[in-house]
Amino acid sequence: MKIDVISLFPEMFRGPLDESIIQRARNQGKVEIVLTNLRDFTRDRHRTVDDRPFGGGPGMVLKPEPLFEAIESLRSQTSLVVMMTPSGEPYHQQIAESLALSQHIIMVCGHYEGIDARVDTLVDRRLSIGDYVLTNGALPAMVVIDSLVRLIPGVLGDNDSPTDESFSTGLLEYPQYTRPANFRGMEVPEVLLSGNHAEIAQWRKKMALERTRSFRPDLLEKLLNRNTSHESGTTR
Ligand SMILES: C[S@@+](CC[C@H](N)C(=O)[O-])C[C@H]1O[C@@H](n2cnc3c(N)ncnc32)[C@H](O)[C@@H]1O
């Protein structure tokens, strides 16, 4: 997979994308990440990327010309153009799973008051990482990149590990424990020490349900609705 990122702040990406699992995935050739500075697509002496909003109002808006040129220069038939924006669809694990199947993603990061709306005509998917406003699209793009790169087959050491995780099944993950079995009087649940894999699997399923019910009842409701509509043949 190749990921092109268009941003005014390519330097912001250096730390997070040069560490740990993402760096290993890059070194192993599982993903190529190329950072492009939007200012490289300006034509004036001041490398202007923004201008005042038509109709008035505070702040500056990213101009269409450099963004059109940047996207058009990177885009091919297989590209998926993804814009980071607070008005996008709320990002979640299933979107990460579908993005992880792409051959080429172009991520567009905004800044200032946002992006000239005409750029939307080049965009396949608009994503928001939550109902709050960040100063620019670099952090949201890094969140999306991190979450999808770890789902590319072979990127995580244990191939199975993403399947049991929170959200992949629609539930939160069961609680995890490691050594020591007794820490300051807090004991690891006995079933996990039993070696009985069927019982362990059953316990984990029950705990995943319980945790989801207490911490994220909304997820449970979504899952129940999904199952009911599957049973009644309703498609969404
Ligand atoms: C200050 S924000 C612009 C906010 C815009 N005026 C609005 O009210 O929707 C600048 C840029 O940061 C990025 N951004 C900020 N918050 C975001 C979020 N929650 N999800 C995705 N991108 C976000 C977007 O790329 C956006 O163009």
The ligand as an ORCA input file, in Angstrom:
! r2SCAN-3c Opt
* xyz 0 1
  C      -9.354     24.412     12.662
  S      -9.861     23.068     11.678
  C     -11.148     23.765     10.715
  C     -12.462     23.674     11.393
  C     -13.615     24.220     10.561
  N     -13.637     25.650     10.606
  C     -14.926     23.676     11.103
  O     -15.546     24.339     11.928
  O     -15.314     22.549     10.713
  C      -8.534     22.928     10.523
  C      -8.331     21.548      9.940
  O      -8.017     20.628     10.955
  C      -8.481     19.336     10.608
  N      -9.359     18.858     11.702
  C      -9.650     19.536     12.837
  N     -10.434     18.829     13.644
  C     -10.646     17.642     13.021
  C     -11.394     16.477     13.352
  N     -12.089     16.376     14.474
  N     -11.371     15.427     12.482
  C     -10.687     15.521     11.327
  N      -9.979     16.615     10.949
  C      -9.954     17.655     11.777
  C      -9.184     19.469      9.272
  O      -8.292     19.062      8.256
  C      -9.487     20.958      9.193
  O      -9.546     21.420      7.856
*
